[in-house]
Amino acid sequence: MEQQLPQFDLSVHHHDDLAVLDLRGELDVDAAGHLRSAVEELLDQGVTRLQIAAEGLTFVDSSGFKALLDLRHRQRSGDQAA
C-alpha cells in the first residue's frame, strides 16, 4: 500500500505482526485524512500492531498532530492497534 499527495508520502512495511507506517513530507489536513484511512485499512486487514515512523516529516499542522494524538489515544485506550 502506498499513497502519495503532492508533499506527503505514506508507505507501509510489514515486519512479522508489526506494520510500520513511514511518513514523509508534510502532514497537513489532507494528509491526515489519508493517514487515518491507511490505519483503518490496516486494522480491517487484521493488523494488530502499528508503529509510526515520523522522522521523514518536514511539517505537521494541527490536523496532522491531532491524527497522531488520536492514534496514540486509541492505543492507550486498548483499541485494536496504534
C-alpha positions in Angstrom: 0.0 0.0 0.0 1.4 3.4 -1.0 -0.4 6.7 -1.1 1.1 10.0 -2.3 0.0 13.6 -2.1 2.0 16.4 -3.6 4.0 16.9 -0.4 3.2 13.8 1.6 4.2 10.1 1.2 2.9 7.2 3.3 4.4 3.8 2.8 3.8 0.6 4.9 6.4 -2.0 5.7 5.4 -5.3 7.3 7.7 -7.0 9.8 6.1 -10.2 11.2 2.9 -8.9 13.0 4.0 -5.3 13.0 3.1 -2.7 10.3 5.4 0.3 10.2 3.9 3.4 8.6 6.7 5.5 7.2 5.6 9.2 6.9 7.5 11.7 4.8 6.8 15.3 3.9 4.0 17.5 5.2 1.3 16.0 7.5 -1.5 18.6 6.9 -5.3 18.4 6.9 -5.4 16.5 3.6 -2.6 14.1 4.6 -4.2 13.5 8.0 -7.2 12.0 6.2 -5.0 9.7 4.2 -3.2 8.6 7.4 -6.5 7.8 9.1 -7.7 5.9 6.1 -4.5 3.9 5.8 -4.7 2.9 9.5 -8.4 1.9 9.2 -7.4 -0.3 6.1 -4.6 -2.0 8.1 -6.9 -2.7 11.0 -9.5 -4.1 8.7 -6.8 -6.4 7.3 -6.2 -7.7 10.8 -3.0 -5.9 11.7 -2.7 -5.8 15.5 0.5 -3.7 15.9 1.3 -0.4 14.3 4.4 1.8 14.5 4.6 5.3 13.1 8.0 6.3 11.7 7.8 10.1 11.6 11.4 11.0 11.1 10.7 12.0 7.5 8.1 14.6 8.3 9.1 18.1 7.5 5.9 19.8 8.7 2.9 18.9 10.9 -0.1 21.2 11.2 -2.7 20.9 13.9 -4.8 18.4 11.9 -1.8 16.2 11.4 -0.9 16.4 15.1 -4.4 15.6 16.1 -4.4 12.5 13.8 -1.2 11.3 15.6 -2.6 12.0 19.0 -5.8 10.2 18.1 -3.8 7.1 17.1 -1.9 7.3 20.4 -5.1 7.7 22.4 -6.6 4.7 20.6 -3.6 2.6 21.5 -3.7 3.6 25.2 -7.4 3.0 25.5 -6.9 -0.6 24.4 -8.5 -0.3 20.9 -7.0 -2.7 18.4 -3.7 -1.0 17.5 -1.8 2.2 17.1 
